């Protein structure tokens, strides 16, 4: 009798799991569409935009190139960050920590979370933080669907040439929304898709219109479009009222 009851319980559990998986697959299909992958694309489409392939940590040297400051106007980007000395900042898709290590000294009483899904990147940032003796940098192992940041704690989320690569932009934006403080903001730096002269792969560029469309769909509204960078958008979003 005990074996019979156990079999029934296991059968119910299995059927429930199958229903959950089927519902999850259905919801994913409703949010995302599929197409024949473009060059450097995944074939996965969100709100009319094909999601690009991911540049792995093997591209670290390109992130750290000496010409980046001049090409992207890094000093201006940092100067205009909506932060103060005690802000809590999250650098999602931190990579080699290029921005993380430049933001940390700007928030001496605050903190910078460096969020990455790649273990090599996490290990690199941890080692460099120790080398630089930075006490206010903390790495976070994110996932494709979640930043894994503490809820209601972040004053500024920054993603630098990262958003277009997110495999699950809707889920990630919802995770970010939950992590923000009441007046928290999201800053996206993306190569300008409106400018065909910018020599970046097409799917690694985005238009302001498309970024705003996707952020609006997830509870954000555009607060500022800083047009002072040479080749990137500087888009600041806040929670919709």
C-alpha positions in Angstrom: 0.0 0.0 0.0 2.8 2.4 0.9 4.5 1.8 -2.4 1.2 2.4 -4.2 0.7 5.7 -2.4 4.3 6.7 -3.1 3.8 6.0 -6.8 0.7 8.1 -6.9 2.5 11.0 -5.2 5.5 10.8 -7.6 3.1 10.6 -10.5 1.3 13.8 -9.4 4.7 15.6 -8.8 5.9 14.6 -12.3 2.7 15.7 -14.0 2.8 19.0 -12.1 6.4 19.6 -13.2 5.5 18.9 -16.8 2.6 21.4 -16.6 5.0 24.1 -15.1 7.6 23.4 -17.9 4.9 23.5 -20.6 3.6 26.8 -19.2 7.1 28.3 -19.0 7.7 27.3 -22.6 4.4 28.8 -23.7 5.1 32.1 -21.9 8.6 32.2 -23.5 7.0 31.8 -26.9 4.6 34.6 -26.2 7.4 37.0 -25.3 10.0 36.0 -27.8 9.9 35.0 -31.4 12.3 33.1 -33.6 13.7 33.7 -37.0 16.6 32.5 -39.2 19.7 33.9 -37.3 21.4 36.9 -38.9 25.1 37.2 -39.0 26.2 37.6 -35.4 22.6 37.1 -34.3 20.8 34.5 -32.2 17.6 34.3 -34.2 15.7 35.2 -31.0 13.5 38.3 -31.4 12.2 40.6 -28.7 9.8 43.4 -29.6 11.0 43.4 -33.2 14.7 43.3 -32.4 17.0 40.3 -32.9 19.2 39.6 -29.9 22.9 39.6 -30.7 25.4 36.9 -29.8 27.4 37.5 -26.7 31.0 38.7 -26.7 32.7 36.4 -24.2 35.4 37.3 -21.6 37.9 36.3 -24.3 37.3 39.8 -25.6 38.8 41.4 -22.5 41.7 43.0 -24.3 39.3 44.9 -26.6 37.4 46.2 -23.5 40.7 47.4 -22.0 42.2 48.9 -25.2 44.1 52.1 -24.8 42.1 53.9 -27.4 38.8 53.4 -25.6 38.9 56.6 -23.5 39.3 58.7 -26.7 36.8 56.7 -28.8 34.0 56.6 -26.2 34.5 59.7 -24.1 34.8 57.7 -20.8 35.6 60.8 -18.7 32.4 62.5 -19.8 30.4 59.4 -19.2 31.7 59.1 -15.6 31.3 62.9 -14.9 27.6 62.7 -15.8 26.7 59.7 -13.7 23.6 60.4 -11.5 25.4 59.4 -8.3 26.9 60.8 -5.1 29.6 59.7 -2.8 27.3 57.2 -1.0 25.4 55.8 -3.9 25.0 52.0 -4.5 25.8 51.2 -8.1 25.4 48.0 -10.1 27.6 47.4 -13.2 25.7 44.6 -15.0 27.7 42.7 -17.5 30.8 44.2 -15.9 33.3 42.2 -18.1 36.8 43.2 -17.1 35.5 45.8 -14.6 36.5 48.7 -16.9 33.7 50.9 -15.5 33.5 49.2 -12.1 37.0 50.2 -11.2 36.4 53.8 -12.4 33.1 54.2 -10.5 34.4 52.7 -7.2 36.5 55.8 -6.3 33.4 58.0 -7.0 31.4 56.3 -4.3 33.8 56.0 -1.4 30.9 55.7 1.2 28.9 53.6 -1.2 29.3 50.3 -3.1 29.7 49.0 -6.6 28.2 45.5 -7.4 30.0 44.0 -10.4 27.4 41.6 -11.9 28.6 38.9 -14.3 27.5 35.4 -15.4 31.0 34.4 -16.6 33.2 32.9 -13.9 36.4 34.0 -15.6 35.1 37.6 -15.3 34.2 37.2 -11.7 37.6 35.8 -10.8 39.4 38.6 -12.7 37.4 41.3 -11.0 37.9 39.8 -7.6 41.7 39.5 -8.1 41.9 43.1 -9.4 39.8 44.5 -6.6 42.3 42.9 -4.1 45.2 44.2 -6.1 43.8 47.7 -6.0 42.7 47.4 -2.4 39.1 48.4 -3.2 36.8 47.6 -0.3 33.6 48.8 -1.9 33.5 46.5 -4.9 31.5 43.3 -4.6 31.0 40.7 -7.4 27.6 39.1 -8.0 27.1 35.9 -10.0 24.1 36.8 -12.2 22.1 34.5 -14.5 20.5 34.9 -17.9 17.2 35.9 -16.3 18.3 37.7 -13.0 20.8 40.1 -11.8 20.6 38.5 -8.4 21.0 41.9 -6.8 19.4 42.7 -3.4 15.9 44.1 -3.8 15.3 47.8 -3.4 19.0 48.5 -2.7 20.4 50.0 -6.0 20.6 53.7 -6.8 22.0 53.2 -10.3 22.2 50.2 -12.6 24.6 50.7 -15.5 24.9 48.5 -18.6 27.6 49.5 -21.0 27.2 47.9 -24.5 25.5 45.0 -22.7 21.8 45.3 -23.0 21.6 44.2 -26.7 23.2 40.9 -25.7 20.8 39.9 -22.9 19.2 36.5 -23.7 16.1 37.3 -21.6 15.8 41.1 -21.7 12.2 41.1 -20.2 13.1 39.0 -17.3 16.3 40.8 -16.6 14.6 44.2 -16.7 12.0 42.9 -14.3 14.8 41.8 -12.0 16.5 45.2 -12.3 13.2 47.0 -11.5 12.9 45.0 -8.3 16.5 45.8 -7.3 16.2 49.5 -7.6 15.6 51.9 -4.7 12.4 54.1 -5.1 14.4 56.8 -7.0 16.8 54.3 -8.6 17.7 54.8 -12.2 19.0 52.7 -15.1 21.7 54.0 -17.5 22.3 52.3 -20.8 25.2 53.1 -23.0 24.7 51.6 -26.4 26.4 52.3 -29.8 24.0 54.5 -31.8 22.1 52.3 -34.3 20.9 55.4 -36.1 24.4 56.1 -37.4 25.6 53.7 -40.1 29.1 55.2 -40.0 29.8 53.8 -36.6 31.9 50.8 -37.3 30.2 48.3 -34.9 28.4 45.1 -35.9 24.7 46.0 -36.6 23.2 43.9 -33.9 25.6 45.4 -31.3 24.1 48.8 -31.9 20.7 50.1 -30.8 18.5 53.0 -31.7 17.0 55.2 -28.9 13.6 54.4 -30.2 14.1 50.7 -29.8 15.7 50.9 -26.4 12.9 53.1 -25.1 10.3 50.8 -26.5 11.7 47.9 -24.6 12.2 49.8 -21.4 8.7 51.3 -21.5 7.3 47.8 -21.8 8.9 46.9 -18.5 7.9 49.8 -16.3 10.6 52.4 -17.2 10.4 55.9 -18.8 13.2 57.9 -20.4 14.4 60.7 -18.1 17.5 61.9 -20.0 19.1 61.4 -23.3 22.7 62.7 -22.9 24.0 63.5 -26.4 27.6 64.2 -25.4 29.3 60.9 -26.2 31.1 60.4 -29.5 29.5 57.2 -30.6 27.1 56.0 -27.9 23.7 56.8 -26.5 23.7 57.8 -22.9 20.1 56.9 -21.9 18.9 57.3 -18.3 15.6 55.7 -17.3 13.5 55.9 -14.1 10.6 53.9 -12.9 7.3 55.0 -14.3 5.1 57.0 -12.0 
